[in-house]
Amino acid sequence: MNFSNETVELINNAQNKLVKQFEEIDEIATYNQWKVLKAFQDNNVGLRHFSQTNGYGYDDIGRDTLCKLFAQVFGGESAVVSPLIVSGTHALSLALYGVLRPGDEMISATGSPYDTLKEVISGDGIGSLKDFKIEYKQVDLLNGKINLEKLSDSITDRTKLIFIGRSRGYEWRDALSLDDIKVAVDTVRQKKCDICIMVDNCYGEFLDKNEPLAVGADIIAGSLIKNPGGGIAPTGGYVCGKKKYIDLIANRLTSPSIGMEVGSYAYGYKDFYQGLFLAPHTVANALKGSMLMGQVFDDLGFETMPRPGEKCKDIIRSIKFDTQDQLIEFCRAIQQASPIDSNVVPFPWDMPGYEHQVIMAAGTFVAGASIELSADSPIKEPYIAYMQGGLTYEHIKIATMYCVEKIRFK
């Protein structure tokens, strides 16, 4: 494959260190595959559910059953799943606007939200939560964990929603575990039991046998071109949880008079069903690839997050480089190793919704799909690349060889 013997040996040695962790990933994937399979069987999924619809979409059995599948798989009472949700940020926005009302207060328990959500919350004159007189507070993390004491002290009679970001965004910290989320949920319930607890579940689906709803969260939201789409879903997002909240969110997606009674999709639903079915296996591949990439770059002397030997809590791998050039070369190697647009050379650019220039490598079948192998980073110190996804372990392994040779020999 035109890689040096040193690179191949480095990869193989790293792989041998990960045998036990790979077995644990496979065991979780098997359980989740059973869970998804059972949901398909319980809901009698058939070819009729894949059919395209048009117009208003009344009695769209494909749409309605897809929502039931997500609710069962993720442990919710109800779900909104739609190709009309354009991104994870859109799904999160729907949830926030659906639940919150003027005069309410929202608290982020995990510090500053992801860049694209900041304007949703605090933008001026653009229809943000702030424009609708919804107050916002945040509790910064303490040593990478939720500051439980400060979170409890921050809750008031006006607090309506607690927001928890499961992944880490562009931060040098580990993602939150389900145990971390459970402790935060229990802390909030002790202070005020009727608060809506919402988890941004992006990048976290199918990493464990359960999802955040199982540890007490009220709603979770995410993107179908991340984990739950299995690399097959072409677009879409979901919100899942308690029915009283999901009904409000459905009203926000369409209108208060019709909720999820309407909504057609002229291209059919097969890719969404097939993507969900493949998701446990696809996520397992992405996790194995992330662990290999982390082990290899740790062996090369770079700091990675999570550290080798630690359980992955999302599908993102952070690698801290010494220079801006190393960071850019890493992203270019990921692009070069991609099946799509491998000839394209990424450059940093001013991306909408971000404070700094961002470089993105994403040679993906679905544009921007971060369950497919991709890497991105804001161009700022410290120089951290955020690698995520990968449809097959073998592809990530080969891409790791590209990255090693690009960094070591340039």
TIPA-888365 format. One record per residue (C-alpha): residue number from 1; residue in three letters; chain; x, y, z. Coordinates in nm, 2 decimals. Example, Ala and Ser with C-alpha at 12.3 -4.5 7.8 and 13.67 -1.06 7.14 Angstrom:
BEGIN
REC   pos   code   unit     east    north       up
REC     1    ALA      A     1.23    -0.45     0.78
REC     2    SER      A     1.37    -0.11     0.71
***
This chain:
BEGIN
REC   pos   code   unit     east    north       up
REC     1    MET      A     0.00     0.00     0.00
REC     2    ASN      A     0.30     0.23    -0.04
REC     3    PHE      A     0.34     0.29     0.33
REC     4    SER      A     0.68     0.27     0.50
REC     5    ASN      A     0.76    -0.04     0.71
REC     6    GLU      A     0.80     0.19     1.01
REC     7    THR      A     0.45     0.32     0.97
REC     8    VAL      A     0.29    -0.03     0.93
REC     9    GLU      A     0.48    -0.16     1.23
REC    10    LEU      A     0.36     0.14     1.44
REC    11    ILE      A     0.00     0.08     1.34
REC    12    ASN      A     0.02    -0.29     1.41
REC    13    ASN      A     0.18    -0.24     1.75
REC    14    ALA      A    -0.09     0.01     1.84
REC    15    GLN      A    -0.36    -0.23     1.73
REC    16    ASN      A    -0.23    -0.51     1.94
REC    17    LYS      A    -0.26    -0.29     2.25
REC    18    LEU      A    -0.63    -0.25     2.19
REC    19    VAL      A    -0.76    -0.60     2.17
REC    20    LYS      A    -0.94    -0.60     2.50
REC    21    GLN      A    -1.10    -0.26     2.44
REC    22    PHE      A    -1.22    -0.37     2.09
REC    23    GLU      A    -1.39    -0.67     2.25
REC    24    GLU      A    -1.58    -0.44     2.49
REC    25    ILE      A    -1.69    -0.23     2.19
REC    26    ASP      A    -1.81    -0.53     2.01
REC    27    GLU      A    -2.01    -0.65     2.31
REC    28    ILE      A    -2.19    -0.31     2.34
REC    29    ALA      A    -2.25    -0.31     1.96
REC    30    THR      A    -2.41    -0.65     1.97
REC    31    TYR      A    -2.65    -0.55     2.25
REC    32    ASN      A    -2.75    -0.23     2.07
REC    33    GLN      A    -2.80    -0.42     1.74
REC    34    TRP      A    -3.04    -0.65     1.93
REC    35    LYS      A    -3.22    -0.35     2.07
REC    36    VAL      A    -3.26    -0.20     1.72
REC    37    LEU      A    -3.36    -0.53     1.57
REC    38    LYS      A    -3.63    -0.58     1.83
REC    39    ALA      A    -3.77    -0.23     1.77
REC    40    PHE      A    -3.80    -0.31     1.40
REC    41    GLN      A    -3.97    -0.64     1.48
REC    42    ASP      A    -4.20    -0.49     1.74
REC    43    ASN      A    -4.32    -0.23     1.50
REC    44    ASN      A    -4.37    -0.47     1.21
REC    45    VAL      A    -4.15    -0.27     0.97
REC    46    GLY      A    -4.21    -0.37     0.61
REC    47    LEU      A    -4.14    -0.24     0.26
REC    48    ARG      A    -4.45    -0.02     0.28
REC    49    HIS      A    -4.27     0.20     0.54
REC    50    PHE      A    -4.01     0.30     0.28
REC    51    SER      A    -4.26     0.45     0.03
REC    52    GLN      A    -4.23     0.81    -0.08
REC    53    THR      A    -4.51     1.05     0.01
REC    54    ASN      A    -4.61     1.40    -0.11
REC    55    GLY      A    -4.84     1.68    -0.03
REC    56    TYR      A    -4.94     1.72     0.34
REC    57    GLY      A    -4.83     1.36     0.43
REC    58    TYR      A    -5.15     1.27     0.62
REC    59    ASP      A    -5.13     0.91     0.76
REC    60    ASP      A    -4.76     0.88     0.64
REC    61    ILE      A    -4.69     0.54     0.79
REC    62    GLY      A    -4.32     0.56     0.71
REC    63    ARG      A    -4.28     0.89     0.90
REC    64    ASP      A    -4.49     0.78     1.19
REC    65    THR      A    -4.32     0.44     1.23
REC    66    LEU      A    -3.98     0.59     1.21
REC    67    CYS      A    -4.06     0.82     1.50
REC    68    LYS      A    -4.18     0.51     1.70
REC    69    LEU      A    -3.86     0.33     1.63
REC    70    PHE      A    -3.64     0.61     1.76
REC    71    ALA      A    -3.86     0.64     2.07
REC    72    GLN      A    -3.83     0.27     2.15
REC    73    VAL      A    -3.46     0.24     2.07
REC    74    PHE      A    -3.36     0.55     2.27
REC    75    GLY      A    -3.60     0.48     2.56
REC    76    GLY      A    -3.84     0.77     2.51
REC    77    GLU      A    -4.22     0.80     2.52
REC    78    SER      A    -4.23     0.98     2.19
REC    79    ALA      A    -4.00     1.12     1.92
REC    80    VAL      A    -3.98     1.37     1.63
REC    81    VAL      A    -3.77     1.23     1.35
REC    82    SER      A    -3.77     1.42     1.02
REC    83    PRO      A    -3.57     1.48     0.71
REC    84    LEU      A    -3.70     1.84     0.74
REC    85    ILE      A    -3.46     1.89     1.04
REC    86    VAL      A    -3.15     2.01     0.86
REC    87    SER      A    -2.88     1.97     1.13
REC    88    GLY      A    -2.81     1.89     1.49
REC    89    THR      A    -2.82     2.26     1.57
REC    90    HIS      A    -3.17     2.28     1.41
REC    91    ALA      A    -3.28     1.98     1.63
REC    92    LEU      A    -3.15     2.15     1.94
REC    93    SER      A    -3.31     2.48     1.85
REC    94    LEU      A    -3.65     2.31     1.79
REC    95    ALA      A    -3.63     2.16     2.14
REC    96    LEU      A    -3.54     2.49     2.30
REC    97    TYR      A    -3.80     2.69     2.12
REC    98    GLY      A    -4.06     2.42     2.18
REC    99    VAL      A    -4.02     2.40     2.56
REC   100    LEU      A    -3.92     2.76     2.66
REC   101    ARG      A    -4.15     3.06     2.68
REC   102    PRO      A    -4.09     3.43     2.74
REC   103    GLY      A    -3.98     3.49     3.10
REC   104    ASP      A    -3.84     3.14     3.14
REC   105    GLU      A    -3.47     3.08     3.23
REC   106    MET      A    -3.24     2.83     3.07
REC   107    ILE      A    -2.91     2.71     3.23
REC   108    SER      A    -2.63     2.54     3.05
REC   109    ALA      A    -2.47     2.30     3.29
REC   110    THR      A    -2.17     2.24     3.07
REC   111    GLY      A    -2.05     2.59     3.01
REC   112    SER      A    -2.04     2.77     2.68
REC   113    PRO      A    -2.25     2.58     2.42
REC   114    TYR      A    -2.12     2.47     2.08
REC   115    ASP      A    -2.04     2.77     1.85
REC   116    THR      A    -2.34     2.73     1.62
REC   117    LEU      A    -2.58     2.73     1.92
REC   118    LYS      A    -2.45     3.06     2.07
REC   119    GLU      A    -2.64     3.28     1.84
REC   120    VAL      A    -2.95     3.07     1.88
REC   121    ILE      A    -2.94     3.16     2.25
REC   122    SER      A    -2.79     3.51     2.27
REC   123    GLY      A    -2.80     3.66     1.92
REC   124    ASP      A    -2.94     4.01     1.88
REC   125    GLY      A    -3.23     4.08     1.65
REC   126    ILE      A    -3.23     3.75     1.47
REC   127    GLY      A    -3.51     3.56     1.65
REC   128    SER      A    -3.29     3.42     1.93
REC   129    LEU      A    -3.41     3.31     2.27
REC   130    LYS      A    -3.28     3.64     2.40
REC   131    ASP      A    -3.50     3.82     2.16
REC   132    PHE      A    -3.80     3.63     2.30
REC   133    LYS      A    -3.71     3.74     2.66
REC   134    ILE      A    -3.58     3.40     2.76
REC   135    GLU      A    -3.30     3.44     3.02
REC   136    TYR      A    -2.98     3.24     2.99
REC   137    LYS      A    -2.71     3.14     3.24
REC   138    GLN      A    -2.42     2.90     3.22
REC   139    VAL      A    -2.23     2.71     3.48
REC   140    ASP      A    -1.87     2.65     3.37
REC   141    LEU      A    -1.72     2.31     3.40
REC   142    LEU      A    -1.49     2.24     3.69
REC   143    ASN      A    -1.19     2.03     3.59
REC   144    GLY      A    -1.38     1.90     3.29
REC   145    LYS      A    -1.69     1.79     3.50
REC   146    ILE      A    -2.02     1.96     3.58
REC   147    ASN      A    -1.99     2.19     3.88
REC   148    LEU      A    -2.28     2.03     4.07
REC   149    GLU      A    -2.27     2.27     4.37
REC   150    LYS      A    -2.28     2.58     4.15
REC   151    LEU      A    -2.54     2.42     3.92
REC   152    SER      A    -2.77     2.36     4.22
REC   153    ASP      A    -2.72     2.71     4.35
REC   154    SER      A    -2.80     2.86     4.01
REC   155    ILE      A    -3.14     2.71     3.98
REC   156    THR      A    -3.43     2.96     4.06
REC   157    ASP      A    -3.81     2.95     4.04
REC   158    ARG      A    -3.78     3.08     3.69
REC   159    THR      A    -3.55     2.80     3.57
REC   160    LYS      A    -3.74     2.60     3.31
REC   161    LEU      A    -3.47     2.40     3.13
REC   162    ILE      A    -3.12     2.26     3.21
REC   163    PHE      A    -2.91     2.21     2.90
REC   164    ILE      A    -2.63     1.94     2.90
REC   165    GLY      A    -2.39     1.91     2.62
REC   166    ARG      A    -2.27     1.55     2.61
REC   167    SER      A    -1.98     1.60     2.36
REC   168    ARG      A    -1.70     1.85     2.40
REC   169    GLY      A    -1.72     2.08     2.10
REC   170    TYR      A    -1.40     2.26     2.03
REC   171    GLU      A    -1.27     2.21     2.39
REC   172    TRP      A    -0.97     2.02     2.53
REC   173    ARG      A    -1.16     1.80     2.76
REC   174    ASP      A    -1.32     1.46     2.76
REC   175    ALA      A    -1.69     1.41     2.68
REC   176    LEU      A    -1.94     1.34     2.96
REC   177    SER      A    -2.03     0.98     3.05
REC   178    LEU      A    -2.38     0.86     3.13
REC   179    ASP      A    -2.27     0.84     3.49
REC   180    ASP      A    -2.17     1.21     3.48
REC   181    ILE      A    -2.51     1.30     3.33
REC   182    LYS      A    -2.70     1.09     3.59
REC   183    VAL      A    -2.52     1.27     3.88
REC   184    ALA      A    -2.62     1.60     3.73
REC   185    VAL      A    -2.98     1.49     3.67
REC   186    ASP      A    -3.01     1.38     4.04
REC   187    THR      A    -2.86     1.71     4.16
REC   188    VAL      A    -3.12     1.91     3.96
REC   189    ARG      A    -3.41     1.69     4.07
REC   190    GLN      A    -3.32     1.74     4.44
REC   191    LYS      A    -3.34     2.12     4.39
REC   192    LYS      A    -3.64     2.14     4.16
REC   193    CYS      A    -3.81     1.83     4.03
REC   194    ASP      A    -4.02     1.98     3.75
REC   195    ILE      A    -3.73     2.12     3.54
REC   196    CYS      A    -3.69     1.99     3.18
REC   197    ILE      A    -3.34     1.84     3.15
REC   198    MET      A    -3.22     1.83     2.79
REC   199    VAL      A    -2.91     1.66     2.65
REC   200    ASP      A    -2.74     1.74     2.33
REC   201    ASN      A    -2.68     1.38     2.23
REC   202    CYS      A    -2.47     1.45     1.91
REC   203    TYR      A    -2.18     1.21     1.87
REC   204    GLY      A    -2.29     1.00     2.17
REC   205    GLU      A    -2.56     0.76     2.04
REC   206    PHE      A    -2.49     0.39     2.07
REC   207    LEU      A    -2.17     0.43     2.27
REC   208    ASP      A    -2.33     0.26     2.56
REC   209    LYS      A    -2.61     0.02     2.61
REC   210    ASN      A    -2.84     0.30     2.72
REC   211    GLU      A    -2.90     0.66     2.63
REC   212    PRO      A    -2.93     0.97     2.85
REC   213    LEU      A    -3.31     0.92     2.88
REC   214    ALA      A    -3.23     0.60     3.08
REC   215    VAL      A    -3.05     0.81     3.35
REC   216    GLY      A    -3.33     1.07     3.39
REC   217    ALA      A    -3.30     1.32     3.11
REC   218    ASP      A    -3.63     1.44     2.97
REC   219    ILE      A    -3.53     1.50     2.61
REC   220    ILE      A    -3.24     1.43     2.38
REC   221    ALA      A    -3.16     1.56     2.04
REC   222    GLY      A    -2.92     1.50     1.76
REC   223    SER      A    -2.85     1.47     1.39
REC   224    LEU      A    -2.91     1.18     1.15
REC   225    ILE      A    -2.59     1.25     0.96
REC   226    LYS      A    -2.41     1.16     1.28
REC   227    ASN      A    -2.43     0.83     1.47
REC   228    PRO      A    -2.80     0.73     1.44
REC   229    GLY      A    -2.80     0.77     1.06
REC   230    GLY      A    -2.54     0.49     1.02
REC   231    GLY      A    -2.37     0.67     0.73
REC   232    ILE      A    -2.68     0.60     0.52
REC   233    ALA      A    -2.93     0.87     0.61
REC   234    PRO      A    -2.89     1.16     0.37
REC   235    THR      A    -3.02     1.44     0.60
REC   236    GLY      A    -3.24     1.49     0.91
REC   237    GLY      A    -3.25     1.51     1.28
REC   238    TYR      A    -3.44     1.38     1.58
REC   239    VAL      A    -3.57     1.48     1.93
REC   240    CYS      A    -3.68     1.21     2.16
REC   241    GLY      A    -3.81     1.20     2.52
REC   242    LYS      A    -4.12     1.27     2.72
REC   243    LYS      A    -4.44     1.30     2.52
REC   244    LYS      A    -4.55     1.63     2.68
REC   245    TYR      A    -4.23     1.80     2.56
REC   246    ILE      A    -4.22     1.62     2.22
REC   247    ASP      A    -4.57     1.74     2.14
REC   248    LEU      A    -4.46     2.10     2.20
REC   249    ILE      A    -4.15     2.04     1.99
REC   250    ALA      A    -4.35     1.89     1.70
REC   251    ASN      A    -4.57     2.20     1.71
REC   252    ARG      A    -4.26     2.41     1.66
REC   253    LEU      A    -4.14     2.20     1.37
REC   254    THR      A    -4.47     2.25     1.18
REC   255    SER      A    -4.74     2.45     1.36
REC   256    PRO      A    -4.94     2.43     1.68
REC   257    SER      A    -5.25     2.32     1.50
REC   258    ILE      A    -5.10     2.01     1.33
REC   259    GLY      A    -4.78     1.89     1.50
REC   260    MET      A    -4.66     1.56     1.35
REC   261    GLU      A    -4.98     1.49     1.18
REC   262    VAL      A    -4.83     1.62     0.85
REC   263    GLY      A    -4.49     1.62     0.68
REC   264    SER      A    -4.42     1.42     0.36
REC   265    TYR      A    -4.10     1.32     0.20
REC   266    ALA      A    -4.09     1.26    -0.17
REC   267    TYR      A    -3.77     1.05    -0.18
REC   268    GLY      A    -3.89     0.77     0.05
REC   269    TYR      A    -3.77     0.66     0.39
REC   270    LYS      A    -3.56     0.35     0.32
REC   271    ASP      A    -3.22     0.52     0.39
REC   272    PHE      A    -3.34     0.64     0.73
REC   273    TYR      A    -3.46     0.29     0.84
REC   274    GLN      A    -3.15     0.12     0.70
REC   275    GLY      A    -2.92     0.38     0.86
REC   276    LEU      A    -3.07     0.33     1.20
REC   277    PHE      A    -3.03    -0.05     1.16
REC   278    LEU      A    -2.66    -0.01     1.07
REC   279    ALA      A    -2.59     0.25     1.33
REC   280    PRO      A    -2.47     0.02     1.61
REC   281    HIS      A    -2.21    -0.14     1.38
REC   282    THR      A    -2.11     0.18     1.22
REC   283    VAL      A    -2.05     0.35     1.56
REC   284    ALA      A    -1.85     0.05     1.68
REC   285    ASN      A    -1.62     0.09     1.37
REC   286    ALA      A    -1.58     0.46     1.44
REC   287    LEU      A    -1.49     0.40     1.80
REC   288    LYS      A    -1.23     0.14     1.71
REC   289    GLY      A    -1.08     0.37     1.46
REC   290    SER      A    -1.08     0.66     1.71
REC   291    MET      A    -0.90     0.44     1.97
REC   292    LEU      A    -0.64     0.33     1.71
REC   293    MET      A    -0.57     0.69     1.60
REC   294    GLY      A    -0.54     0.79     1.97
REC   295    GLN      A    -0.30     0.51     2.05
REC   296    VAL      A    -0.08     0.58     1.74
REC   297    PHE      A    -0.04     0.95     1.80
REC   298    ASP      A     0.02     0.89     2.17
REC   299    ASP      A     0.30     0.65     2.07
REC   300    LEU      A     0.44     0.93     1.85
REC   301    GLY      A     0.45     1.16     2.15
REC   302    PHE      A     0.14     1.37     2.09
REC   303    GLU      A    -0.12     1.43     2.35
REC   304    THR      A    -0.47     1.29     2.27
REC   305    MET      A    -0.81     1.30     2.43
REC   306    PRO      A    -0.94     1.07     2.55
REC   307    ARG      A    -0.61     0.92     2.66
REC   308    PRO      A    -0.51     0.57     2.56
REC   309    GLY      A    -0.68     0.31     2.77
REC   310    GLU      A    -0.97     0.54     2.86
REC   311    LYS      A    -1.33     0.46     2.75
REC   312    CYS      A    -1.45     0.68     2.46
REC   313    LYS      A    -1.76     0.88     2.56
REC   314    ASP      A    -1.82     1.01     2.21
REC   315    ILE      A    -1.69     0.94     1.86
REC   316    ILE      A    -1.45     1.24     1.86
REC   317    ARG      A    -1.08     1.21     1.89
REC   318    SER      A    -0.88     1.52     1.99
REC   319    ILE      A    -0.51     1.54     1.90
REC   320    LYS      A    -0.30     1.83     2.02
REC   321    PHE      A    -0.03     1.94     1.78
REC   322    ASP      A     0.28     2.15     1.83
REC   323    THR      A     0.23     2.38     1.54
REC   324    GLN      A    -0.04     2.52     1.31
REC   325    ASP      A     0.13     2.36     1.01
REC   326    GLN      A     0.10     2.01     1.18
REC   327    LEU      A    -0.27     2.07     1.24
REC   328    ILE      A    -0.33     2.17     0.88
REC   329    GLU      A    -0.13     1.88     0.74
REC   330    PHE      A    -0.32     1.63     0.96
REC   331    CYS      A    -0.65     1.75     0.82
REC   332    ARG      A    -0.52     1.74     0.47
REC   333    ALA      A    -0.41     1.38     0.52
REC   334    ILE      A    -0.76     1.29     0.63
REC   335    GLN      A    -0.89     1.45     0.31
REC   336    GLN      A    -0.63     1.28     0.10
REC   337    ALA      A    -0.73     0.94     0.25
REC   338    SER      A    -1.10     1.00     0.17
REC   339    PRO      A    -1.31     0.82    -0.09
REC   340    ILE      A    -1.47     1.14    -0.21
REC   341    ASP      A    -1.28     1.45    -0.32
REC   342    SER      A    -0.94     1.30    -0.22
REC   343    ASN      A    -0.78     1.55    -0.46
REC   344    VAL      A    -0.91     1.85    -0.28
REC   345    VAL      A    -0.67     2.04    -0.05
REC   346    PRO      A    -0.85     2.19     0.25
REC   347    PHE      A    -0.76     2.55     0.36
REC   348    PRO      A    -0.88     2.74     0.67
REC   349    TRP      A    -1.18     2.96     0.59
REC   350    ASP      A    -1.44     3.19     0.76
REC   351    MET      A    -1.72     2.95     0.83
REC   352    PRO      A    -2.07     3.08     0.93
REC   353    GLY      A    -2.14     3.05     1.30
REC   354    TYR      A    -1.78     3.02     1.41
REC   355    GLU      A    -1.55     3.28     1.58
REC   356    HIS      A    -1.22     3.17     1.42
REC   357    GLN      A    -1.13     3.04     1.08
REC   358    VAL      A    -1.20     2.67     1.05
REC   359    ILE      A    -1.03     2.40     0.85
REC   360    MET      A    -1.25     2.10     0.76
REC   361    ALA      A    -1.16     1.77     0.59
REC   362    ALA      A    -1.47     1.58     0.49
REC   363    GLY      A    -1.44     1.36     0.18
REC   364    THR      A    -1.78     1.21     0.26
REC   365    PHE      A    -2.07     1.05     0.06
REC   366    VAL      A    -2.32     1.26     0.26
REC   367    ALA      A    -2.20     1.63     0.27
REC   368    GLY      A    -2.08     1.72     0.62
REC   369    ALA      A    -2.17     1.38     0.77
REC   370    SER      A    -1.95     1.34     1.08
REC   371    ILE      A    -2.03     0.97     1.12
REC   372    GLU      A    -1.81     0.94     0.81
REC   373    LEU      A    -1.44     1.00     0.86
REC   374    SER      A    -1.37     1.37     0.89
REC   375    ALA      A    -1.16     1.62     1.08
REC   376    ASP      A    -1.19     1.98     1.16
REC   377    SER      A    -1.05     2.25     1.39
REC   378    PRO      A    -1.06     2.62     1.45
REC   379    ILE      A    -0.73     2.78     1.37
REC   380    LYS      A    -0.62     2.90     1.72
REC   381    GLU      A    -0.39     2.79     1.99
REC   382    PRO      A    -0.36     2.53     2.12
REC   383    TYR      A    -0.36     2.36     1.79
REC   384    ILE      A    -0.61     2.07     1.84
REC   385    ALA      A    -0.75     1.86     1.56
REC   386    TYR      A    -1.09     1.70     1.61
REC   387    MET      A    -1.12     1.37     1.42
REC   388    GLN      A    -1.45     1.19     1.42
REC   389    GLY      A    -1.64     0.91     1.25
REC   390    GLY      A    -1.55     0.65     1.00
REC   391    LEU      A    -1.78     0.40     0.82
REC   392    THR      A    -1.53     0.11     0.84
REC   393    TYR      A    -1.25     0.04     1.08
REC   394    GLU      A    -1.03    -0.06     0.79
REC   395    HIS      A    -1.07     0.29     0.63
REC   396    ILE      A    -0.97     0.46     0.95
REC   397    LYS      A    -0.67     0.23     0.98
REC   398    ILE      A    -0.55     0.33     0.63
REC   399    ALA      A    -0.62     0.70     0.70
REC   400    THR      A    -0.41     0.68     1.01
REC   401    MET      A    -0.12     0.56     0.80
REC   402    TYR      A    -0.17     0.86     0.57
REC   403    CYS      A    -0.17     1.09     0.88
REC   404    VAL      A     0.14     0.93     1.03
REC   405    GLU      A     0.34     0.97     0.71
REC   406    LYS      A     0.22     1.32     0.65
REC   407    ILE      A     0.32     1.43     1.01
REC   408    ARG      A     0.64     1.22     1.05
REC   409    PHE      A     0.81     1.27     0.72
REC   410    LYS      A     0.71     1.63     0.62
***
